[in-house]
């Protein structure tokens, strides 16, 4: 839009100069048009435009074409707007000194006094000052607008940081205590049972491990909220996750196929969350004896599949819970596909295919 506007202004200047100098020679017409169109490039090369408009103005004045140097005034305005004050002032001084000389060598045969008078008409100091002042005023206005935009962005970021810290404090105050109580009570129950020589119930061990995992997850979440850093859990932690689930009594196996390579951070974290949520659902709802986690590294995708031998049947209608909905949203956001349904042989399967862009 700005480029079109620049060309419109330059075209208007060229037409004005050409119409004003039609009585001159054809070479003068070319100089008038070239000088008039030059300001269209002032935004990219203000100093070059100053040189072109100044040179063409001197040239057509030397040919006897008495047209005001409008294009040069526009070039001065553009140069000052671009912050090239020194170049604009230098070019203006050079033009004021050279214009009388150009008029002296023109075919009109002017005297020195007449050349000085006409040079003031062709390039008036007041117009030069006005062009420079207009350029500086617009430059300052643009600078203030940019500063205001930066201030708004900084304010928005500061408010987002404050809100993040507020959420972190709320989570810390509301959840940390309750999770700590659950974990301590489970630890006491385990310790008491072992002191009495009794077998610790698997449910108590699962509660204890879930409390520890919840504490780790909460610390990671609070770190993200406080520092705006991505959580650290990814595919490297899946084996540890499987070991923890196996310790609760669920026979869990992990298999990895393909060549393990680094994947983008969002894919890495989403893969971990899918495995975590799937295993959590199995331990809570499936009444399963075994579970398998399969990670397949492919050329352009990462496939995660979690199966169990629980009580789900092919004709079972399952209502998707919050965890499954969250998994689907994560996978869809990455452009992947998620399948979650009962297996033909019984049990449940969760399969996610996440696209991965490999660097050549």
Residue pairs with C-beta under 8 A, 6 or more apart in sequence:
2 43
3 40
3 43
6 39
6 40
6 41
6 42
6 43
7 40
9 39
9 40
9 74
10 36
10 37
10 38
10 39
10 40
10 74
11 36
11 37
11 40
13 36
13 37
13 39
13 70
13 71
13 74
14 32
14 33
14 35
14 36
14 37
14 71
15 36
16 36
16 70
17 32
17 33
17 35
17 36
17 67
17 70
17 71
18 29
18 32
18 33
18 36
20 32
20 67
20 68
21 28
21 29
21 32
21 60
21 65
21 66
21 67
22 29
23 65
24 32
24 60
24 63
24 64
24 65
24 67
25 63
25 64
25 65
27 63
28 60
28 63
28 64
28 65
31 56
31 59
31 60
31 63
31 65
32 56
32 60
32 65
32 67
34 52
34 56
35 52
35 53
35 56
35 57
35 60
35 69
35 71
35 72
36 70
36 71
38 49
38 52
38 53
38 56
38 71
38 75
39 49
39 53
39 71
39 74
39 75
39 78
41 48
41 49
42 49
42 74
42 75
42 78
42 79
42 82
43 78
43 82
46 75
46 78
46 79
46 81
46 82
46 84
46 87
47 79
47 84
47 87
49 75
49 78
49 79
50 72
50 75
50 76
50 79
50 87
50 88
50 91
51 91
52 75
53 69
53 71
53 72
53 74
53 75
54 69
54 72
54 75
54 91
54 94
54 95
56 71
57 69
57 71
57 72
57 95
57 99
57 122
57 123
58 95
58 98
58 99
58 102
59 102
60 67
61 67
61 69
61 99
61 102
61 103
61 106
61 122
62 102
62 103
62 105
62 106
63 106
63 107
64 106
64 107
64 108
66 108
66 118
66 122
67 122
68 121
68 122
68 123
69 95
69 99
69 122
69 123
72 91
72 95
72 123
73 127
73 128
73 131
74 131
75 91
76 88
76 91
76 92
76 128
76 131
76 132
76 135
77 131
77 132
77 134
77 135
78 135
79 85
79 87
79 88
79 91
79 135
80 88
80 131
80 132
80 134
80 135
80 136
80 139
81 135
81 136
81 138
81 139
81 142
82 135
82 139
83 139
85 132
85 136
88 132
88 135
89 132
92 128
92 132
95 123
96 119
96 123
96 125
99 119
99 122
99 123
100 112
100 115
100 116
100 119
101 115
103 110
103 114
103 115
103 118
103 119
103 122
104 110
104 112
104 115
110 118
161 228
164 225
164 226
164 228
165 225
165 226
167 225
168 222
168 225
168 226
171 218
171 221
171 222
171 225
172 222
175 218
176 218
179 211
179 214
179 215
179 218
180 215
182 207
182 211
182 214
183 208
183 211
183 212
183 214
183 215
186 204
186 207
186 208
186 211
187 208
189 200
189 204
190 200
190 204
190 205
190 208
193 199
193 200
193 201
193 204
194 200
202 248
202 249
205 247
205 248
205 249
206 248
206 249
206 283
209 244
209 247
209 248
213 244
220 231
220 232
220 233
221 231
223 229
223 231
224 230
224 231
230 265
230 269
231 269
233 269
233 272
233 273
233 276
234 265
234 268
234 269
234 271
234 272
235 260
235 263
235 268
235 271
235 272
235 295
237 272
238 254
238 271
238 272
238 275
238 293
238 295
239 254
241 272
241 275
241 276
241 279
242 252
242 253
242 254
242 275
242 279
242 293
245 252
245 279
245 283
245 291
246 252
248 283
250 279
250 282
250 283
250 288
250 289
250 290
250 291
251 289
251 290
251 291
252 279
252 290
252 291
252 292
252 293
253 290
253 291
253 292
253 293
254 292
254 293
254 294
254 295
255 292
255 293
255 294
255 295
256 294
256 295
256 296
256 297
257 294
257 295
257 296
257 297
258 296
258 297
258 298
259 297
260 297
261 297
261 358
262 268
263 271
263 302
263 354
263 356
264 356
264 357
266 334
267 302
267 334
267 354
267 356
270 330
270 331
270 334
270 352
270 354
271 295
271 302
271 304
271 352
271 354
273 326
273 327
273 330
274 304
274 306
274 327
274 330
274 331
274 338
274 350
274 352
275 293
275 304
275 306
277 323
277 324
277 326
277 327
278 293
278 306
278 327
278 350
279 291
279 293
279 306
280 323
281 321
281 323
281 324
281 348
282 288
282 291
282 306
282 308
282 310
282 348
285 310
286 308
286 310
286 311
286 312
286 347
286 348
287 310
287 311
288 308
288 309
288 310
288 311
288 347
289 309
290 308
290 309
291 306
291 307
291 308
291 309
292 305
292 306
292 307
292 308
293 304
293 305
293 306
294 303
294 304
294 305
294 306
294 307
295 302
295 303
295 304
296 302
296 303
296 304
296 305
298 356
299 358
300 355
300 356
300 357
300 358
301 336
301 353
301 354
301 355
301 356
302 353
302 354
302 356
303 351
303 352
303 353
303 354
304 350
304 351
304 352
304 354
305 349
305 350
305 351
305 352
306 349
306 350
306 351
307 343
307 347
307 348
307 349
307 350
308 347
308 348
308 349
309 346
309 347
310 346
310 347
310 348
311 346
311 347
312 318
312 342
312 343
312 346
312 347
312 348
313 342
313 346
314 342
314 343
314 344
314 346
315 342
316 342
318 341
318 342
318 348
320 328
320 340
324 340
324 350
327 338
327 340
327 350
327 352
328 338
328 340
331 337
331 338
331 352
331 354
332 338
334 354
334 355
335 355
336 352
336 353
336 354
336 355
337 352
337 353
338 350
338 351
338 352
338 353
339 349
339 350
339 351
339 352
340 348
340 349
340 350
340 351
341 348
341 349
342 348
342 349
343 349
